[in-house]
């Protein structure tokens, strides 16, 4: 295949079955290699962010899709490239007109790519899943294994005020999100 001018490449959005984005990306990359489409499809991207959660006292990392049900491709949609992409299992269609995919505007691409970089560079983010009035178990510190009620949530500092009964009296403790877990 001939070399193609990079200025002809544009970003397109592929609609996929939600939850199948990674599989679509994997299969698309296999097709690109098999059919030698590197000159036509230069990048396949799933914008994701890493979210840290506390489960059973342990911190786990979870990847969260920033655009569920969508995969981005930087491509030149000439000839059979559109049909090759559409034929991949899990691909529903392109965003845009039925017959002609609509490329993203350069400003949208810059915004999305900068957001992807920001999400990847972002420090540890703990997903808040606590509610005021909810019972929690303390899993760390001198009050470990005590059960209390969430009185206040400070998302900025990643802290909770927990009401715990100590010697029959309610006492407020300030604990980090990492020191408690939901009571089951």
DODRENFI-574517 format. One record per atom (N, C-alpha, C): atom name; x, y, z. Coordinates in Angstrom, 2 decimals. Atoms other than C-alpha are relative to their C-alpha. Layout:
N
<node "CA", <X, Y, Z>>
...
END
This chain:
184
<node "N", <0.83, -1.19, 0.00>>
<node "CA", <0.00, 0.00, 0.00>>
<node "C", <0.87, 1.25, 0.00>>
<node "N", <-0.76, -1.24, 0.10>>
<node "CA", <1.09, 3.54, -0.62>>
<node "C", <-0.03, 0.76, 1.33>>
<node "N", <0.02, -0.86, -1.18>>
<node "CA", <2.00, 6.08, 2.04>>
<node "C", <-1.05, 1.07, -0.20>>
<node "N", <1.10, -0.95, 0.06>>
<node "CA", <-0.87, 8.41, 2.83>>
<node "C", <0.38, 1.24, 0.80>>
<node "N", <-0.26, -1.26, -0.67>>
<node "CA", <-0.66, 12.07, 3.83>>
<node "C", <-0.74, 0.03, 1.35>>
<node "N", <0.59, -0.03, -1.34>>
<node "CA", <-1.28, 12.47, 7.59>>
<node "C", <-1.13, 1.01, 0.13>>
<node "N", <1.05, -1.01, -0.08>>
<node "CA", <-3.46, 15.53, 6.97>>
<node "C", <-1.37, -0.55, -0.38>>
<node "N", <1.27, 0.61, 0.40>>
<node "CA", <-6.13, 13.27, 5.48>>
<node "C", <-0.64, -0.80, 1.14>>
<node "N", <0.52, 0.78, -1.12>>
<node "CA", <-6.51, 11.35, 8.76>>
<node "C", <-0.92, 0.87, 0.85>>
<node "N", <0.93, -0.68, -0.89>>
<node "CA", <-9.47, 12.32, 10.90>>
<node "C", <-0.43, -0.99, 1.08>>
<node "N", <0.48, 0.84, -1.10>>
<node "CA", <-10.89, 11.03, 14.16>>
<node "C", <-1.49, -0.26, -0.19>>
<node "N", <1.39, 0.43, 0.11>>
<node "CA", <-14.15, 9.07, 14.04>>
<node "C", <-0.39, -0.76, 1.26>>
<node "N", <0.51, 0.72, -1.16>>
<node "CA", <-16.33, 7.56, 16.73>>
<node "C", <-0.77, -1.22, -0.49>>
<node "N", <0.69, 1.25, 0.32>>
<node "CA", <-17.39, 3.92, 16.43>>
<node "C", <-0.92, -0.33, 1.17>>
<node "N", <0.94, 0.44, -1.03>>
<node "CA", <-20.52, 2.94, 18.35>>
<node "C", <0.14, -1.51, 0.14>>
<node "N", <-0.16, 1.43, -0.25>>
<node "CA", <-20.09, -0.46, 19.99>>
<node "C", <-1.03, -0.46, 1.03>>
<node "N", <0.81, 0.55, -1.07>>
<node "CA", <-22.02, -2.75, 22.26>>
<node "C", <0.71, 0.37, 1.31>>
<node "N", <-0.59, -0.42, -1.27>>
<node "CA", <-21.46, -1.36, 25.77>>
<node "C", <0.59, -1.21, 0.72>>
<node "N", <-0.71, 1.08, -0.68>>
<node "CA", <-18.94, -3.49, 27.63>>
<node "C", <0.90, -0.79, -0.94>>
<node "N", <-0.78, 0.73, 0.99>>
<node "CA", <-17.38, -4.79, 24.39>>
<node "C", <1.08, 0.87, -0.64>>
<node "N", <-0.95, -0.95, 0.60>>
<node "CA", <-15.13, -1.77, 23.72>>
<node "C", <1.40, -0.60, -0.13>>
<node "N", <-1.36, 0.57, 0.04>>
<node "CA", <-11.88, -3.59, 24.61>>
<node "C", <0.11, -1.09, -1.04>>
<node "N", <0.00, 1.09, 0.98>>
<node "CA", <-12.80, -6.61, 22.49>>
<node "C", <-0.01, 0.57, -1.42>>
<node "N", <0.05, -0.65, 1.32>>
<node "CA", <-13.67, -4.35, 19.52>>
<node "C", <1.38, 0.56, -0.35>>
<node "N", <-1.33, -0.57, 0.24>>
<node "CA", <-10.33, -2.55, 19.89>>
<node "C", <1.00, -1.10, -0.35>>
<node "N", <-0.90, 1.14, 0.24>>
<node "CA", <-8.46, -5.86, 20.08>>
<node "C", <-0.20, -0.60, -1.40>>
<node "N", <0.31, 0.58, 1.31>>
<node "CA", <-10.23, -7.30, 17.02>>
<node "C", <0.36, 0.95, -1.14>>
<node "N", <-0.34, -0.99, 1.02>>
<node "CA", <-9.76, -4.06, 15.07>>
<node "C", <1.52, 0.04, -0.22>>
<node "N", <-1.46, 0.00, 0.13>>
<node "CA", <-6.01, -4.07, 15.80>>
<node "C", <0.50, -1.25, -0.71>>
<node "N", <-0.36, 1.24, 0.70>>
<node "CA", <-5.80, -7.69, 14.61>>
<node "C", <-0.27, 0.16, -1.50>>
<node "N", <0.35, -0.23, 1.41>>
<node "CA", <-7.58, -6.72, 11.36>>
<node "C", <0.97, 0.97, -0.67>>
<node "N", <-0.95, -0.98, 0.54>>
<node "CA", <-5.26, -3.73, 10.88>>
<node "C", <1.30, -0.70, -0.37>>
<node "N", <-1.24, 0.75, 0.27>>
<node "CA", <-2.25, -6.05, 11.14>>
<node "C", <-0.18, -0.98, -1.15>>
<node "N", <0.25, 1.05, 1.00>>
<node "CA", <-3.77, -8.83, 9.03>>
<node "C", <-0.13, 0.58, -1.40>>
<node "N", <0.26, -0.60, 1.32>>
<node "CA", <-4.89, -6.53, 6.18>>
<node "C", <0.98, 1.13, -0.35>>
<node "N", <-1.00, -1.05, 0.18>>
<node "CA", <-1.93, -4.14, 6.53>>
<node "C", <-0.66, 1.37, -0.26>>
<node "N", <0.73, -1.26, 0.12>>
<node "CA", <-4.17, -1.10, 7.10>>
<node "C", <0.64, 1.12, 0.82>>
<node "N", <-0.67, -1.00, -0.83>>
<node "CA", <-1.59, 0.87, 9.13>>
<node "C", <0.02, 1.38, -0.65>>
<node "N", <0.02, -1.29, 0.68>>
<node "CA", <-1.56, 3.60, 6.47>>
<node "C", <-1.37, 0.67, 0.07>>
<node "N", <1.36, -0.54, -0.02>>
<node "CA", <-5.33, 4.02, 6.79>>
<node "C", <-0.52, 0.22, 1.42>>
<node "N", <0.45, -0.12, -1.39>>
<node "CA", <-5.98, 3.46, 10.52>>
<node "C", <1.24, 0.10, 0.87>>
<node "N", <-1.24, -0.19, -0.75>>
<node "CA", <-3.26, 4.95, 12.67>>
<node "C", <-0.15, -0.21, 1.50>>
<node "N", <0.19, 0.17, -1.45>>
<node "CA", <-4.78, 4.87, 16.17>>
<node "C", <-1.41, -0.47, 0.32>>
<node "N", <1.28, 0.47, -0.54>>
<node "CA", <-7.55, 3.07, 18.04>>
<node "C", <0.07, 0.33, 1.50>>
<node "N", <-0.08, -0.50, -1.37>>
<node "CA", <-8.41, 4.59, 21.42>>
<node "C", <-1.30, -0.21, 0.75>>
<node "N", <1.13, 0.07, -0.93>>
<node "CA", <-10.72, 3.82, 24.33>>
<node "C", <0.37, 0.90, 1.17>>
<node "N", <-0.32, -0.86, -1.13>>
<node "CA", <-10.67, 6.75, 26.76>>
<node "C", <-0.45, -0.64, 1.32>>
<node "N", <0.32, 0.60, -1.30>>
<node "CA", <-10.48, 5.24, 30.26>>
<node "C", <0.64, 0.82, 1.10>>
<node "N", <-0.60, -0.60, -1.17>>
<node "CA", <-9.79, 6.52, 33.73>>
<node "C", <0.14, -1.08, 1.06>>
<node "N", <-0.22, 0.96, -1.08>>
<node "CA", <-8.41, 4.62, 36.71>>
<node "C", <-0.67, 0.55, 1.24>>
<node "N", <0.71, -0.37, -1.21>>
<node "CA", <-10.60, 4.69, 39.79>>
<node "C", <0.43, -0.97, 1.09>>
<node "N", <-0.41, 0.82, -1.13>>
<node "CA", <-9.47, 3.44, 43.18>>
<node "C", <-1.17, -0.14, 0.95>>
<node "N", <1.09, 0.26, -0.91>>
<node "CA", <-12.00, 1.80, 45.47>>
<node "C", <0.52, -0.83, 1.16>>
<node "N", <-0.32, 0.84, -1.14>>
<node "CA", <-11.90, 0.16, 48.85>>
<node "C", <-1.03, -1.11, 0.05>>
<node "N", <0.88, 1.17, -0.09>>
<node "CA", <-13.35, -3.35, 48.93>>
<node "C", <0.57, -0.95, 1.05>>
<node "N", <-0.40, 0.92, -1.06>>
<node "CA", <-13.18, -5.52, 52.03>>
<node "C", <1.34, 0.39, 0.60>>
<node "N", <-1.21, -0.48, -0.64>>
<node "CA", <-10.46, -3.34, 53.48>>
<node "C", <1.21, 0.11, -0.91>>
<node "N", <-1.13, -0.06, 0.93>>
<node "CA", <-8.25, -3.54, 50.39>>
<node "C", <-0.30, 0.99, -1.10>>
<node "N", <0.16, -0.97, 1.09>>
<node "CA", <-7.66, -0.88, 47.79>>
<node "C", <0.17, -0.72, -1.33>>
<node "N", <-0.09, 0.62, 1.32>>
<node "CA", <-8.38, -2.04, 44.27>>
<node "C", <-0.09, 1.08, -1.06>>
<node "N", <0.03, -0.92, 1.12>>
<node "CA", <-7.86, -0.30, 40.95>>
<node "C", <-1.00, -0.54, -1.01>>
<node "N", <1.01, 0.39, 0.97>>
<node "CA", <-10.69, -0.34, 38.47>>
<node "C", <0.08, 0.98, -1.17>>
<node "N", <0.02, -0.87, 1.17>>
<node "CA", <-10.70, 0.99, 34.92>>
<node "C", <-1.45, 0.30, -0.36>>
<node "N", <1.35, -0.43, 0.32>>
<node "CA", <-13.77, 2.99, 34.04>>
<node "C", <0.02, 0.67, -1.37>>
<node "N", <0.06, -0.54, 1.35>>
<node "CA", <-14.67, 3.74, 30.44>>
<node "C", <-0.60, 1.40, 0.04>>
<node "N", <0.44, -1.39, -0.01>>
<node "CA", <-14.99, 7.49, 29.92>>
<node "C", <-1.15, 0.24, -0.98>>
<node "N", <1.09, -0.06, 0.98>>
<node "CA", <-17.27, 7.04, 26.85>>
<node "C", <-0.54, -1.41, -0.23>>
<node "N", <0.49, 1.38, 0.17>>
<node "CA", <-19.13, 3.74, 27.37>>
<node "C", <-0.70, -0.19, -1.35>>
<node "N", <0.64, 0.32, 1.28>>
<node "CA", <-20.18, 2.11, 24.09>>
<node "C", <0.63, 0.69, -1.19>>
<node "N", <-0.65, -0.72, 1.10>>
<node "CA", <-17.71, 4.09, 21.97>>
<node "C", <1.50, -0.29, -0.04>>
<node "N", <-1.44, 0.15, 0.25>>
<node "CA", <-14.24, 3.57, 20.47>>
<node "C", <0.37, 1.07, -1.01>>
<node "N", <-0.45, -1.05, 0.93>>
<node "CA", <-12.29, 6.35, 18.75>>
<node "C", <1.07, -0.57, -0.92>>
<node "N", <-1.04, 0.41, 0.96>>
<node "CA", <-10.24, 5.76, 15.60>>
<node "C", <0.48, 1.21, -0.78>>
<node "N", <-0.57, -1.01, 0.87>>
<node "CA", <-7.89, 8.03, 13.74>>
<node "C", <0.26, -0.72, -1.31>>
<node "N", <-0.04, 0.78, 1.23>>
<node "CA", <-8.29, 6.95, 10.15>>
<node "C", <-0.31, 0.83, -1.23>>
<node "N", <0.44, -0.50, 1.30>>
<node "CA", <-8.74, 7.67, 6.48>>
<node "C", <-1.00, -1.05, -0.47>>
<node "N", <1.05, 0.97, 0.33>>
<node "CA", <-12.03, 6.04, 5.57>>
<node "C", <-0.17, -0.12, -1.51>>
<node "N", <0.04, 0.24, 1.44>>
<node "CA", <-11.24, 5.11, 1.98>>
<node "C", <-0.37, -1.45, -0.29>>
<node "N", <0.24, 1.36, 0.50>>
<node "CA", <-12.44, 2.09, 0.04>>
<node "C", <-0.70, -0.89, 0.99>>
<node "N", <0.61, 1.02, -0.84>>
<node "CA", <-13.12, -0.94, 2.15>>
<node "C", <0.26, 0.19, 1.49>>
<node "N", <-0.33, -0.21, -1.42>>
<node "CA", <-11.87, 0.54, 5.43>>
<node "C", <-1.26, 0.08, 0.85>>
<node "N", <1.27, -0.13, -0.75>>
<node "CA", <-15.41, 1.48, 6.56>>
<node "C", <-0.63, -1.38, 0.19>>
<node "N", <0.60, 1.33, -0.10>>
<node "CA", <-16.73, -2.01, 5.76>>
<node "C", <0.80, -0.93, 0.89>>
<node "N", <-0.85, 0.83, -0.87>>
<node "CA", <-13.75, -3.65, 7.48>>
<node "C", <-0.31, 0.29, 1.46>>
<node "N", <0.31, -0.38, -1.39>>
<node "CA", <-14.48, -1.69, 10.67>>
<node "C", <-1.40, -0.46, 0.39>>
<node "N", <1.39, 0.38, -0.30>>
<node "CA", <-18.25, -2.30, 10.49>>
<node "C", <-0.17, -1.51, 0.14>>
<node "N", <0.15, 1.46, -0.03>>
<node "CA", <-17.71, -6.06, 10.01>>
<node "C", <0.54, -0.62, 1.30>>
<node "N", <-0.56, 0.54, -1.24>>
<node "CA", <-15.96, -6.44, 13.38>>
<node "C", <-1.12, -0.27, 0.99>>
<node "N", <1.04, 0.33, -0.98>>
<node "CA", <-18.14, -8.23, 15.96>>
<node "C", <-0.01, 1.01, 1.15>>
<node "N", <0.15, -0.98, -1.07>>
<node "CA", <-19.49, -5.75, 18.53>>
<node "C", <-0.13, 1.43, -0.50>>
<node "N", <0.13, -1.33, 0.56>>
<node "CA", <-19.39, -2.74, 16.19>>
<node "C", <-1.44, 0.18, -0.47>>
<node "N", <1.36, -0.28, 0.42>>
<node "CA", <-22.83, -1.17, 15.73>>
<node "C", <0.00, 0.89, -1.25>>
<node "N", <-0.06, -0.94, 1.11>>
<node "CA", <-22.00, 1.76, 13.43>>
<node "C", <0.95, 1.12, 0.35>>
<node "N", <-0.74, -1.22, -0.28>>
<node "CA", <-20.17, 5.04, 13.17>>
<node "C", <-0.97, 1.07, 0.47>>
<node "N", <0.82, -1.17, -0.28>>
<node "CA", <-21.47, 8.26, 14.66>>
<node "C", <-0.05, 0.84, -1.27>>
<node "N", <0.16, -0.81, 1.20>>
<node "CA", <-22.82, 10.47, 11.90>>
<node "C", <-1.13, -0.52, -0.86>>
<node "N", <1.03, 0.45, 0.93>>
<node "CA", <-24.99, 9.89, 8.86>>
<node "C", <0.09, -1.51, -0.19>>
<node "N", <0.06, 1.44, 0.18>>
<node "CA", <-26.06, 6.35, 8.05>>
<node "C", <1.06, -0.48, -1.00>>
<node "N", <-0.93, 0.43, 1.04>>
<node "CA", <-23.90, 6.16, 4.92>>
<node "C", <1.38, 0.63, 0.11>>
<node "N", <-1.28, -0.71, -0.04>>
<node "CA", <-21.13, 8.64, 5.75>>
<node "C", <0.33, 0.40, 1.44>>
<node "N", <-0.39, -0.37, -1.35>>
<node "CA", <-19.40, 8.78, 9.16>>
<node "C", <0.45, 1.46, 0.08>>
<node "N", <-0.38, -1.40, -0.20>>
<node "CA", <-18.91, 12.29, 10.54>>
<node "C", <1.26, 0.05, 0.86>>
<node "N", <-1.22, -0.11, -0.83>>
<node "CA", <-15.38, 13.11, 11.71>>
<node "C", <-0.20, 0.98, 1.14>>
<node "N", <0.03, -0.95, -1.12>>
<node "CA", <-14.85, 14.85, 15.04>>
<node "C", <0.68, 1.29, -0.43>>
<node "N", <-0.65, -1.28, 0.28>>
<node "CA", <-13.97, 18.53, 14.86>>
<node "C", <1.35, 0.03, 0.74>>
<node "N", <-1.32, -0.07, -0.66>>
<node "CA", <-10.31, 19.32, 15.71>>
<node "C", <-0.07, 0.45, 1.45>>
<node "N", <0.14, -0.47, -1.39>>
<node "CA", <-11.41, 21.18, 18.87>>
<node "C", <-0.48, -1.13, 0.91>>
<node "N", <0.50, 1.14, -0.78>>
<node "CA", <-13.33, 18.09, 20.06>>
<node "C", <1.12, -1.00, 0.23>>
<node "N", <-1.11, 0.96, -0.10>>
<node "CA", <-10.31, 15.88, 19.36>>
<node "C", <1.00, 0.49, 1.04>>
<node "N", <-0.95, -0.55, -0.98>>
<node "CA", <-8.00, 18.19, 21.33>>
<node "C", <-0.55, -0.13, 1.42>>
<node "N", <0.62, 0.09, -1.33>>
<node "CA", <-10.46, 18.27, 24.24>>
<node "C", <0.02, -1.45, 0.51>>
<node "N", <0.04, 1.41, -0.40>>
<node "CA", <-10.86, 14.48, 24.29>>
<node "C", <1.40, -0.52, 0.31>>
<node "N", <-1.36, 0.49, -0.22>>
<node "CA", <-7.14, 13.75, 23.95>>
<node "C", <0.63, 0.62, 1.25>>
<node "N", <-0.54, -0.62, -1.21>>
<node "CA", <-6.25, 16.27, 26.67>>
<node "C", <-0.67, -0.60, 1.23>>
<node "N", <0.71, 0.64, -1.11>>
<node "CA", <-8.91, 14.69, 28.90>>
<node "C", <0.57, -1.39, 0.26>>
<node "N", <-0.60, 1.33, -0.14>>
<node "CA", <-7.43, 11.23, 28.23>>
<node "C", <1.34, 0.13, 0.71>>
<node "N", <-1.29, -0.21, -0.66>>
<node "CA", <-3.97, 12.54, 29.18>>
<node "C", <-0.19, 0.36, 1.46>>
<node "N", <0.28, -0.42, -1.37>>
<node "CA", <-5.43, 14.18, 32.28>>
<node "C", <-0.44, -1.19, 0.85>>
<node "N", <0.49, 1.17, -0.74>>
<node "CA", <-7.21, 10.96, 33.31>>
<node "C", <1.14, -0.97, 0.29>>
<node "N", <-1.13, 0.90, -0.20>>
<node "CA", <-4.01, 8.94, 32.86>>
<node "C", <1.03, 0.57, 0.96>>
<node "N", <-0.99, -0.63, -0.87>>
<node "CA", <-1.86, 11.47, 34.72>>
<node "C", <-0.55, 0.26, 1.40>>
<node "N", <0.64, -0.34, -1.27>>
<node "CA", <-4.35, 11.98, 37.53>>
<node "C", <0.52, -0.91, 1.10>>
<node "N", <-0.46, 0.78, -1.14>>
<node "CA", <-3.18, 10.86, 40.93>>
<node "C", <-1.07, -0.98, 0.44>>
<node "N", <0.94, 0.99, -0.50>>
<node "CA", <-4.99, 8.34, 43.04>>
<node "C", <-1.35, 0.66, 0.28>>
<node "N", <1.35, -0.51, -0.19>>
<node "CA", <-8.71, 8.94, 42.95>>
<node "C", <-0.80, -1.12, 0.66>>
<node "N", <0.80, 1.00, -0.70>>
<node "CA", <-10.94, 7.12, 45.41>>
<node "C", <-1.45, 0.31, -0.28>>
<node "N", <1.41, -0.19, 0.32>>
<node "CA", <-14.50, 6.62, 44.35>>
<node "C", <-0.80, 0.07, 1.30>>
<node "N", <0.81, -0.17, -1.20>>
<node "CA", <-16.89, 7.91, 46.99>>
<node "C", <-1.28, -0.79, -0.17>>
<node "N", <1.23, 0.76, 0.10>>
<node "CA", <-19.62, 5.45, 47.62>>
<node "C", <-0.69, -0.06, 1.36>>
<node "N", <0.62, -0.06, -1.31>>
<node "CA", <-20.67, 6.47, 51.10>>
<node "C", <-1.14, 1.01, -0.01>>
<node "N", <1.14, -0.89, -0.11>>
<node "CA", <-23.94, 8.14, 52.04>>
<node "C", <-0.19, 0.38, 1.47>>
<node "N", <0.29, -0.42, -1.36>>
<node "CA", <-24.86, 10.17, 55.12>>
<node "C", <-1.12, -0.89, 0.55>>
<node "N", <0.99, 0.87, -0.63>>
<node "CA", <-26.80, 7.93, 57.53>>
<node "C", <0.28, -1.48, -0.19>>
<node "N", <-0.33, 1.39, 0.31>>
<node "CA", <-25.22, 4.74, 56.19>>
<node "C", <0.91, -0.58, 1.09>>
<node "N", <-0.86, 0.67, -0.97>>
<node "CA", <-23.62, 2.21, 58.55>>
<node "C", <1.27, -0.48, -0.67>>
<node "N", <-1.30, 0.43, 0.50>>
<node "CA", <-19.92, 1.50, 58.08>>
<node "C", <0.77, -0.72, 1.11>>
<node "N", <-0.88, 0.70, -0.95>>
<node "CA", <-17.35, -0.76, 59.72>>
<node "C", <1.38, 0.64, -0.10>>
<node "N", <-1.35, -0.56, -0.03>>
<node "CA", <-14.05, 0.77, 60.79>>
<node "C", <0.98, -1.18, -0.15>>
<node "N", <-0.90, 1.12, 0.29>>
<node "CA", <-11.24, -1.40, 59.38>>
<node "C", <1.46, 0.32, 0.32>>
<node "N", <-1.38, -0.38, -0.27>>
<node "CA", <-8.16, 0.53, 60.48>>
<node "C", <0.04, 0.96, 1.18>>
<node "N", <-0.17, -0.92, -1.12>>
<node "CA", <-6.94, 2.31, 63.62>>
<node "C", <-0.45, -0.62, 1.30>>
<node "N", <0.31, 0.53, -1.34>>
<node "CA", <-7.69, 1.97, 67.32>>
<node "C", <-1.46, -0.45, 0.16>>
<node "N", <1.41, 0.39, -0.09>>
<node "CA", <-11.45, 1.62, 66.70>>
<node "C", <-0.38, -1.06, -1.03>>
<node "N", <0.21, 1.05, 1.00>>
<node "CA", <-11.04, -1.20, 64.20>>
<node "C", <-1.07, -0.97, 0.48>>
<node "N", <1.13, 0.92, -0.19>>
<node "CA", <-14.12, -3.48, 63.97>>
<node "C", <-1.22, 0.67, 0.64>>
<node "N", <1.17, -0.72, -0.48>>
<node "CA", <-16.41, -0.80, 65.49>>
<node "C", <-0.90, 0.31, -1.20>>
<node "N", <0.96, -0.38, 1.04>>
<node "CA", <-19.56, -0.03, 63.54>>
<node "C", <-0.56, 1.36, 0.37>>
<node "N", <0.51, -1.34, -0.24>>
<node "CA", <-20.69, 3.57, 63.14>>
<node "C", <-0.87, 0.46, -1.15>>
<node "N", <0.87, -0.60, 1.01>>
<node "CA", <-22.94, 5.84, 61.13>>
<node "C", <0.69, 1.20, -0.61>>
<node "N", <-0.60, -1.15, 0.68>>
<node "CA", <-21.72, 8.30, 58.50>>
<node "C", <-0.83, 1.23, 0.33>>
<node "N", <0.66, -1.25, -0.37>>
<node "CA", <-22.56, 11.78, 59.79>>
<node "C", <0.29, 1.11, -1.01>>
<node "N", <-0.43, -1.07, 0.88>>
<node "CA", <-20.62, 13.93, 57.34>>
<node "C", <1.03, -0.56, -0.98>>
<node "N", <-0.96, 0.44, 1.02>>
<node "CA", <-18.64, 13.46, 54.09>>
<node "C", <0.75, 1.22, -0.50>>
<node "N", <-0.83, -1.07, 0.55>>
<node "CA", <-15.72, 15.68, 53.06>>
<node "C", <0.77, -0.59, -1.18>>
<node "N", <-0.60, 0.60, 1.19>>
<node "CA", <-14.89, 14.69, 49.47>>
<node "C", <1.37, 0.60, -0.31>>
<node "N", <-1.28, -0.64, 0.28>>
<node "CA", <-12.05, 17.23, 49.17>>
<node "C", <1.13, -0.65, 0.77>>
<node "N", <-1.04, 0.59, -0.85>>
<node "CA", <-10.11, 15.78, 52.08>>
<node "C", <-0.05, -1.52, 0.03>>
<node "N", <0.20, 1.45, 0.00>>
<node "CA", <-11.39, 12.23, 51.47>>
<node "C", <-0.14, -0.53, 1.43>>
<node "N", <0.22, 0.35, -1.40>>
<node "CA", <-12.59, 12.06, 55.08>>
<node "C", <-1.49, -0.13, 0.28>>
<node "N", <1.37, 0.19, -0.47>>
<node "CA", <-15.75, 10.97, 56.87>>
<node "C", <-0.05, 0.31, 1.49>>
<node "N", <0.24, -0.09, -1.44>>
<node "CA", <-17.17, 11.89, 60.26>>
<node "C", <-0.97, -1.12, 0.31>>
<node "N", <0.76, 1.19, -0.34>>
<node "CA", <-18.46, 8.70, 61.80>>
<node "C", <-0.44, 0.11, 1.46>>
<node "N", <0.53, 0.05, -1.36>>
<node "CA", <-20.72, 8.52, 64.85>>
<node "C", <0.10, -1.43, 0.52>>
<node "N", <-0.22, 1.33, -0.57>>
<node "CA", <-19.63, 5.58, 67.03>>
<node "C", <-0.39, 0.04, 1.48>>
<node "N", <0.34, 0.08, -1.43>>
<node "CA", <-21.02, 4.49, 70.42>>
<node "C", <1.19, -0.60, 0.74>>
<node "N", <-1.12, 0.46, -0.83>>
<node "CA", <-18.16, 4.25, 72.89>>
<node "C", <-0.44, 0.19, 1.45>>
<node "N", <0.47, 0.01, -1.39>>
<node "CA", <-19.10, 3.36, 76.49>>
<node "C", <-1.39, 0.60, 0.11>>
<node "N", <1.40, -0.43, -0.04>>
<node "CA", <-22.75, 4.07, 75.68>>
<node "C", <-0.25, 1.43, -0.47>>
<node "N", <0.18, -1.38, 0.47>>
<node "CA", <-22.11, 7.59, 74.38>>
<node "C", <0.45, 0.10, -1.45>>
<node "N", <-0.34, -0.19, 1.41>>
<node "CA", <-22.06, 8.67, 70.75>>
<node "C", <1.19, 0.96, -0.09>>
<node "N", <-1.22, -0.79, 0.19>>
<node "CA", <-18.61, 9.96, 69.74>>
<node "C", <0.25, 0.14, -1.49>>
<node "N", <-0.31, -0.22, 1.41>>
<node "CA", <-17.67, 11.53, 66.40>>
<node "C", <1.49, -0.25, -0.24>>
<node "N", <-1.37, 0.26, 0.41>>
<node "CA", <-14.53, 10.20, 64.75>>
<node "C", <0.18, 0.49, -1.43>>
<node "N", <-0.29, -0.39, 1.37>>
<node "CA", <-12.90, 11.68, 61.66>>
<node "C", <0.97, -1.04, -0.57>>
<node "N", <-0.80, 1.07, 0.61>>
<node "CA", <-11.57, 8.89, 59.43>>
<node "C", <0.10, 0.20, -1.50>>
<node "N", <-0.14, -0.08, 1.45>>
<node "CA", <-10.26, 8.64, 55.89>>
<node "C", <-0.87, -1.07, -0.65>>
<node "N", <0.79, 0.99, 0.74>>
<node "CA", <-12.22, 6.77, 53.22>>
<node "C", <0.65, -1.39, 0.07>>
<node "N", <-0.74, 1.27, 0.00>>
<node "CA", <-9.50, 4.10, 53.39>>
<node "C", <-0.16, -0.76, 1.31>>
<node "N", <0.08, 0.63, -1.32>>
<node "CA", <-10.22, 3.37, 57.07>>
<node "C", <-1.34, -0.65, 0.28>>
<node "N", <1.33, 0.58, -0.23>>
<node "CA", <-13.84, 2.26, 56.64>>
<node "C", <-0.47, -0.77, -1.23>>
<node "N", <0.67, 0.69, 1.10>>
<node "CA", <-15.94, -0.08, 54.55>>
<node "C", <-1.47, -0.07, 0.31>>
<node "N", <1.45, 0.09, -0.18>>
<node "CA", <-19.66, -0.39, 54.00>>
<node "C", <-0.32, -1.24, 0.83>>
<node "N", <0.46, 1.12, -0.82>>
<node "CA", <-21.40, -2.60, 56.52>>
<node "C", <-0.95, -0.83, -0.85>>
<node "N", <0.86, 0.83, 0.85>>
<node "CA", <-22.99, -5.56, 54.79>>
<node "C", <-1.11, -0.64, 0.77>>
END
